[in-house]
Amino acid sequence: MGSVGRRGLTGAPGVQTITEVSGTATIDPGGTGSLVVTCPEGQAALSGGYLGSGYVATSGGLVVYVSRRSQQRGWEVAAKNTAPTALSMLVYAYCSPNITTS
């Protein structure tokens, strides 16, 4: 058996804290809307998503066509309202410092 090699470099610190940020948008009947929520300075969006109000199988609801990271610090959601009444959506992002993203 050979000798033990040198100790490697210390890795990146990894995720230690997660902060949730959120915002709401109201979309008029037949309209489209989008919202970007932004992580605090020095933090990156790890993931995100949305919740919608008023999903009604027979009369429509929110049809989400975008849910993605926006730049390094934000999460974007865009939707169309197919219901006959205004609907709200909650957009959220999970953020953490010390994250390197590409």
C-alpha positions in Angstrom: 0.0 0.0 0.0 1.3 3.5 -0.9 1.6 6.6 1.3 -1.3 8.9 2.0 -1.5 11.9 -0.4 -1.7 15.6 0.4 -4.8 17.0 1.9 -7.0 18.7 -0.7 -8.3 22.3 -0.7 -11.2 23.3 1.4 -14.4 23.3 -0.6 -17.1 26.0 -0.9 -19.2 26.5 2.3 -22.5 25.3 0.7 -26.0 26.2 1.8 -26.3 27.1 5.5 -29.3 29.3 5.5 -32.4 29.7 3.3 -34.5 32.8 3.1 -37.9 32.8 1.4 -39.1 36.0 -0.4 -42.5 36.3 -2.0 -44.9 38.7 -3.7 -48.4 38.7 -5.2 -49.9 39.7 -8.5 -53.5 40.0 -9.6 -54.4 39.1 -13.2 -57.6 40.3 -14.8 -60.0 38.0 -16.6 -58.5 37.0 -20.0 -55.3 38.8 -19.2 -51.7 37.9 -18.7 -49.3 38.9 -16.0 -45.9 38.2 -14.6 -44.0 38.9 -11.4 -40.3 38.6 -10.4 -39.4 38.3 -6.8 -35.8 39.2 -5.9 -33.5 37.7 -3.2 -31.7 40.1 -0.8 -28.4 41.5 -1.9 -25.6 38.9 -1.6 -28.0 36.0 -2.0 -28.9 33.8 -5.0 -32.2 32.1 -5.9 -31.9 28.4 -5.4 -35.4 27.6 -6.6 -38.9 29.1 -6.6 -42.5 28.6 -7.6 -46.0 29.9 -7.4 -49.4 29.3 -5.8 -52.6 30.5 -7.6 -56.0 31.3 -6.2 -59.3 30.4 -7.9 -58.5 27.2 -9.9 -62.0 26.1 -11.2 -62.1 23.1 -13.4 -65.2 24.2 -15.3 -64.6 27.9 -15.7 -60.8 28.3 -16.1 -58.0 29.4 -13.9 -54.3 30.4 -14.1 -52.3 28.9 -16.9 -48.6 29.3 -16.0 -46.3 29.4 -18.9 -43.1 30.6 -17.2 -41.6 29.6 -13.9 -37.8 30.1 -13.9 -34.9 31.8 -12.3 -34.5 35.4 -13.4 -30.9 36.6 -13.4 -29.0 35.3 -10.3 -31.2 36.8 -7.6 -34.8 36.5 -8.9 -37.6 34.0 -9.7 -40.1 34.9 -12.4 -43.6 33.5 -13.0 -45.9 34.5 -15.9 -49.5 33.3 -16.4 -52.7 33.8 -18.3 -56.0 34.0 -16.5 -58.7 31.9 -18.3 -61.3 32.5 -15.6 -64.1 35.0 -15.8 -62.9 36.7 -12.6 -59.6 38.3 -11.5 -57.2 35.8 -9.9 -54.1 36.2 -7.7 -50.9 34.3 -7.8 -48.2 34.2 -5.1 -44.6 34.0 -6.4 -41.8 32.8 -4.1 -38.1 32.2 -4.2 -35.8 30.3 -1.8 -32.6 32.3 -1.4 -29.2 31.6 0.1 -25.8 33.4 0.5 -22.5 31.9 -0.6 -23.9 30.3 -3.8 -22.0 30.5 -7.1 -24.3 30.1 -10.1 -23.8 30.2 -13.8 
